[in-house]
Amino acid sequence: MESEEIYERLKKVKEPITEVDIVSLGLVEAVTADEEGVRVYLRLSEGVEHPFQNALSWPVRWRIVRDVAAALDDVAGLEVLDARTLERYYPLEED
């Protein structure tokens, strides 16, 4: 799957507070697609410096990640990562 197609699908994912798509808001830093799979880098932790800010923003971030995973549910090897910290949001790590 080409990066351009991924971006088009991501335009259907809305930020839950503003209802503006995450691509237009600049929350998608990059998309890489290769033989290993697709990686979507999101700018979800920018401006979050204090643990309290992290706790408050987590429900919004999780909803965005969940909606990204749903929009790309047929993409093999999908990973959703934070562009700043490289924390992997999806798929969830297994215990």
HELIX and SHEET records of a PDB file:
HELIX    1   1 SER A    3  LEU A   10  1                                   8    
HELIX    2   2 PRO A   51  ALA A   71  1                                  21    
SHEET    1   A 4 VAL A  28  ASP A  34  0                                        
SHEET    2   A 4 GLY A  37  LEU A  42 -1                                        
SHEET    3   A 4 LEU A  78  ASP A  82  1                                        
SHEET    4   A 4 ARG A  88  TYR A  90 -1                                        
END                                                                             
